[in-house]
């Protein structure tokens, strides 16, 4: 039996914007690396994670504090945005094609309530 592979991307939330409850209810989370412009802070989840070790793609496994999801679609700009800005738009809409170029869609299930310390991890292969 081989050792489990480490995630290709991992982040821990360091700040939660005041509008995040409304966004969570709509099934949308917007992440930015710390240092994002003030006008984005109201609806963002901030983190200090490095860039992913490999591209994020449909079919990969995503975990939020022990809640497992499958990535269903990745927009054409999503990986560039994550590498350059730590910017990730996560939508729990089950879309098989991203609505917007920066979107990462996951299964259409409720998102947990985020808080400081919430972790998000992505693995190259679904388990």
Contact map, one row per residue, 1 for C-alpha under 8 A:
1110000000000000000000000000000000000000000000000000000000000000000000000000000000000000000000000000000000000000000000000000000
1111000000000000000000000000000000000000000000000000000000000000000000000000000000000000000000000000000000000000000000000000000
1111100000000000000000000000000000000000000000000000000000000000000000000000000000000000000000000000000000000000000000000000000
0111110000000000000000000000000000000000000000000000000000000000000000000000000000000000000000000000000000000000000000000000000
0011111000000000000000000000000000000000000000000000000000000000000000000000000000000000000000000000000000000000000000000010000
0001111100000000000000000000000000000000000000000000000000000000000000000000000000000000000000000000000000000000000000000010000
0000111111000000000000000000000000000000000000000000000000000000000000000000000000000000000000000000000000000000000000001111000
0000011111000000000000000000000000000000000000000001110000000000000000000000000000000000000000000000000000000000000000001111000
0000001111100000000000000000000000000000000000000011110000000000000000000000000000000000000000000000000000000000000000011110000
0000001111110000000000000000000000000000000000001001000000000000000000000000000000000000000000000000000000000000000000111100000
0000000011111000000000000000000000000000000000111000000000000000000000000000000000000000000000000000000000000000000000111000000
0000000001111100000000000000000000000000000000111000000000000000000000000000000000000000000000000000000000000000000111110000000
0000000000111111000000000000000000000000000011100000000000000000000000000000000000000000000000000000000000000000001111100000000
0000000000011111000000000000000001000000000011110000000000000000000000000000000000000000000000000000000000000000000110000000000
0000000000001111100000000000000000000000000011100000000000000000000000000000000000000000000000000000000000000000001100000000000
0000000000001111110100000000000000000000101111000000000000000000000000000000000000000000000000000000000000000000011100000000000
0000000000000011111100000000000000000000111110000000000000000000000000000000000000000000000000000000000000000000000000000000000
0000000000000001111110000000000000000000011000000000000000000000000000000000000000000000000000000000000000000000000000000000000
0000000000000000111111100000000000000000011000000000000000000000000000000000000000000000000000000000000000000000000000000000000
0000000000000001111111110000100000000000011110000000000000000000000000000000000000000000000000000000000000000000000000000000000
0000000000000000011111111000000000000000000000000000000000000000000000000000000000000000000000000000000000000000100000000000000
0000000000000000001111111100000000000000000000000000000000000000000000000000000000000000000000000000000000000000000000000000000
0000000000000000001111111111100000000000001000000000000000000000000000000000000000000000000000000000000000000000000000000000000
0000000000000000000111111111100000000000000000000000000000000000000000000000000000000000000000000000000000000111100000000000000
0000000000000000000011111111000000000000000000000000000000000000000000000000000000000000000000000000000000000110000000000000000
0000000000000000000001111111000000000000000000000000000000000000000000000000000000000000000000000000000000000000000000000000000
0000000000000000000000111111100000000000000000000000000000000000000000000000000000000000001110000000000000011110000000000000000
0000000000000000000000111111110000000000000000000000000000000000000000000000000000000000111100000000000000000000000000000000000
0000000000000000000100110011111000000000000110000000000000000000000000000000000000000001111000000000000000000000000000000000000
0000000000000000000000000001111100000000001110000000000000000000000000000000000000000011110000000000000000000000000000000000000
0000000000000000000000000000111110000000000111100000000000000000000000000000000000000111110000000000000000000000000000000000000
0000000000000000000000000000011111010000000111100000000000000000000000000000000000001111000000000000000000000000000000000000000
0000000000000000000000000000001111110000000001111000000000000000000000000000000000001110000000000000000000000000000000000000000
0000000000000100000000000000000111110000000001110000000000000000000000000000000000000000000000000000000000000000000000000000000
0000000000000000000000000000000011111000000000000000000000000000000000000000000000000000000000000000000000000000000000000000000
0000000000000000000000000000000111111101100000000000000000000000000000000000000000000000000000000000000000000000000000000000000
0000000000000000000000000000000000111111100000000000000000000000000000000000000000000000000000000000000000000000000000000000000
0000000000000000000000000000000000011111110000000000000000000000000000000000000000000000000000000000000000000000000000000000000
0000000000000000000000000000000000001111110000000000000000000000000000000000000000000000000000000000000000000000000000000000000
0000000000000000000000000000000000011111111100000000000000000000000000000000000000000000000000000000000000000000000000000000000
0000000000000001100000000000000000011111111110000000000000000000000000000000000000000000000000000000000000000000000000000000000
0000000000000000111100000000000000000111111100000000000000000000000000000000000000000000000000000000000000000000000000000000000
0000000000000001111100100000010000000001111110000000000000000000000000000000000000000000000000000000000000000000000000000000000
0000000000000001100100000000111100000001111111000000000000000000000000000000000000000000000000000000000000000000000000000000000
0000000000001111100100000000111100000000101111100000000000000000000000000000000000000000000000000000000000000000000000000000000
0000000000001111000000000000001111000000000111110000000000000000000000000000000000000000000000000000000000000000000000000000000
0000000000111110000000000000001111000000000011111000000000000000000000000000000000000100000000000000000000000000000000000000000
0000000000110100000000000000000011000000000001111100000000000000000000000000000000000100000000000000000000000000000000000000000
0000000001110000000000000000000010000000000000111110000000000000000000000000000000000100000000000000000000000000000000000000000
0000000000000000000000000000000000000000000000011111000000000000000000000000000000100100000000000000000000000000000000000000000
0000000010000000000000000000000000000000000000001111100000000000000000000000000001110100000000000000000000000000000000000000000
0000000111000000000000000000000000000000000000000111111100000000000000000000000001100000000000000000000000000000000000000000000
0000000110000000000000000000000000000000000000000011111000000000000000000000000000000000000000000000000000000000000000000000000
0000000110000000000000000000000000000000000000000001111100000000000000000000000000000000000000000000000000000000000000000001000
0000000000000000000000000000000000000000000000000001111110000000000000000000001000000000000000000000000000000000000000000000000
0000000000000000000000000000000000000000000000000001011111010000000000000100001000000000000000000000000000000000000000000101000
0000000000000000000000000000000000000000000000000000001111110000000000101100000000000000000000000000000000000000000000000001000
0000000000000000000000000000000000000000000000000000000111110000000001111100000000000000000000000000000000000000000000000000000
0000000000000000000000000000000000000000000000000000000011111000000001110000000000000000000000000000000000000000000000000000110
0000000000000000000000000000000000000000000000000000000111111100000001100000000000000000000000000000000000000000000000000111110
0000000000000000000000000000000000000000000000000000000000111110000111100000000000000000000000000000000000000000000000000111111
0000000000000000000000000000000000000000000000000000000000011111000111100000000000000000000000000000000000000000000000011110000
0000000000000000000000000000000000000000000000000000000000001111111110000000000000000000000000000000000000000000000000111100000
0000000000000000000000000000000000000000000000000000000000000111111100000000000000000000000000000000000000000001000001111000000
0000000000000000000000000000000000000000000000000000000000000011111000000000000000000000000000000000000000000000000001110000000
0000000000000000000000000000000000000000000000000000000000000011111100000000000000000000000000000000000000000000000000000000000
0000000000000000000000000000000000000000000000000000000000000011111110000000000000000000000000000000000000000001000000000000000
0000000000000000000000000000000000000000000000000000000000001111011111000000000000000000000000000000000000000000000000000000000
0000000000000000000000000000000000000000000000000000000000001110001111100000000000000000000000000000000001100000000000000000000
0000000000000000000000000000000000000000000000000000000001111100000111110000000000000000000000000000000001100000000000000000010
0000000000000000000000000000000000000000000000000000000011111100000011111100000000000000000000000000000111100000000000000000000
0000000000000000000000000000000000000000000000000000000001100000000001111100000000000000000001111000000111100000000000000000000
0000000000000000000000000000000000000000000000000000000011000000000000111110000000000000000000111100001111000000000000000000000
0000000000000000000000000000000000000000000000000000000111000000000000111111010000000000000000001100111110000000000000000000000
0000000000000000000000000000000000000000000000000000000000000000000000001111110000000000000000001111111100000000000000000000000
0000000000000000000000000000000000000000000000000000000000000000000000000111111000000000000000000000110000000000000000000000000
0000000000000000000000000000000000000000000000000000000000000000000000000011111110000000000000000000111000000000000000000000000
0000000000000000000000000000000000000000000000000000000000000000000000000111111111000011100000000000111100000000000000000000000
0000000000000000000000000000000000000000000000000000001100000000000000000001111111100000000000000000010000000000000000000000000
0000000000000000000000000000000000000000000000000000000000000000000000000000111111110000000000000000000000000000000000000000000
0000000000000000000000000000000000000000000000000000000000000000000000000000111111111111000000000000010000000000000000000000000
0000000000000000000000000000000000000000000000000011000000000000000000000000011111111111000000000000000000000000000000000000000
0000000000000000000000000000000000000000000000000111000000000000000000000000001111111110000000000000000000000000000000000000000
0000000000000000000000000000000000000000000000000010000000000000000000000000000111111110000000000000000000000000000000000000000
0000000000000000000000000000000110000000000000000000000000000000000000000000000011111110000000000000000000000000000000000000000
0000000000000000000000000000001110000000000000111110000000000000000000000000000011111111000000000000000000000000000000000000000
0000000000000000000000000000011110000000000000000000000000000000000000000000010011111111100000000000000000000000000000000000000
0000000000000000000000000000111100000000000000000000000000000000000000000000010011000111110000000000011100000000000000000000000
0000000000000000000000000001111000000000000000000000000000000000000000000000010000000011111000000000011100000000000000000000000
0000000000000000000000000001111000000000000000000000000000000000000000000000000000000001111100000000001111000000000000000000000
0000000000000000000000000011100000000000000000000000000000000000000000000000000000000000111111000000001111000000000000000000000
0000000000000000000000000011000000000000000000000000000000000000000000000000000000000000011111000000000011111110000000000000000
0000000000000000000000000010000000000000000000000000000000000000000000000000000000000000001111100000000011111000000000000000000
0000000000000000000000000000000000000000000000000000000000000000000000010000000000000000001111110000000011110000000000000000000
0000000000000000000000000000000000000000000000000000000000000000000000011000000000000000000011111110000011100000000000000000000
0000000000000000000000000000000000000000000000000000000000000000000000011000000000000000000001111100000010000000000000000000000
0000000000000000000000000000000000000000000000000000000000000000000000011110000000000000000000111110000000000000000000000000000
0000000000000000000000000000000000000000000000000000000000000000000000001110000000000000000000111111111110000000000000000000000
0000000000000000000000000000000000000000000000000000000000000000000000000010000000000000000000101111101000000000000000000000000
0000000000000000000000000000000000000000000000000000000000000000000000000010000000000000000000000111111000000000000000000000000
0000000000000000000000000000000000000000000000000000000000000000000000000111110000000000000000000111111000000000000000000000000
0000000000000000000000000000000000000000000000000000000000000000000000000111111010000001100000000101111100000000000000000000000
0000000000000000000000000000000000000000000000000000000000000000000000001110110000000001111000000111111110000000000000000000000
0000000000000000000000000000000000000000000000000000000000000000000000111110010000000001111000000100011111000000000000000000000
0000000000000000000000000000000000000000000000000000000000000000000000111100000000000000011111110100001111100000000000000000000
0000000000000000000000000000000000000000000000000000000000000000000011111000000000000000011111100000000111110000000000000000000
0000000000000000000000000000000000000000000000000000000000000000000011110000000000000000000111100000000011111000000000000000000
0000000000000000000000000010000000000000000000000000000000000000000000000000000000000000000111000000000001111100000000000000000
0000000000000000000000000010000000000000000000000000000000000000000000000000000000000000000110000000000000111110000000000000000
0000000000000000000000011010000000000000000000000000000000000000000000000000000000000000000100000000000000011111000000000000000
0000000000000000000000011010000000000000000000000000000000000000000000000000000000000000000100000000000000001111100000000000000
0000000000000000000000010000000000000000000000000000000000000001001000000000000000000000000000000000000000000111110000000000000
0000000000000000000010010000000000000000000000000000000000000000000000000000000000000000000000000000000000000011111000000000000
0000000000000001000000000000000000000000000000000000000000000000000000000000000000000000000000000000000000000001111101000000000
0000000000001011000000000000000000000000000000000000000000000000000000000000000000000000000000000000000000000000111111000000000
0000000000011111000000000000000000000000000000000000000000000000000000000000000000000000000000000000000000000000011111000000000
0000000000011100000000000000000000000000000000000000000000000000000000000000000000000000000000000000000000000000001111100000000
0000000000011000000000000000000000000000000000000000000000000001100000000000000000000000000000000000000000000000011111110000000
0000000001111000000000000000000000000000000000000000000000000011100000000000000000000000000000000000000000000000000011111000000
0000000011110000000000000000000000000000000000000000000000000111100000000000000000000000000000000000000000000000000001111100000
0000001111100000000000000000000000000000000000000000000000000111000000000000000000000000000000000000000000000000000000111110000
0000001111000000000000000000000000000000000000000000000100011110000000000000000000000000000000000000000000000000000000011111000
0000111110000000000000000000000000000000000000000000000000011100000000000000000000000000000000000000000000000000000000001111110
0000001100000000000000000000000000000000000000000000010110011000000000000000000000000000000000000000000000000000000000000111110
0000000000000000000000000000000000000000000000000000000000111000000000000000000000000000000000000000000000000000000000000011111
0000000000000000000000000000000000000000000000000000000000111000000001000000000000000000000000000000000000000000000000000011111
0000000000000000000000000000000000000000000000000000000000001000000000000000000000000000000000000000000000000000000000000000111
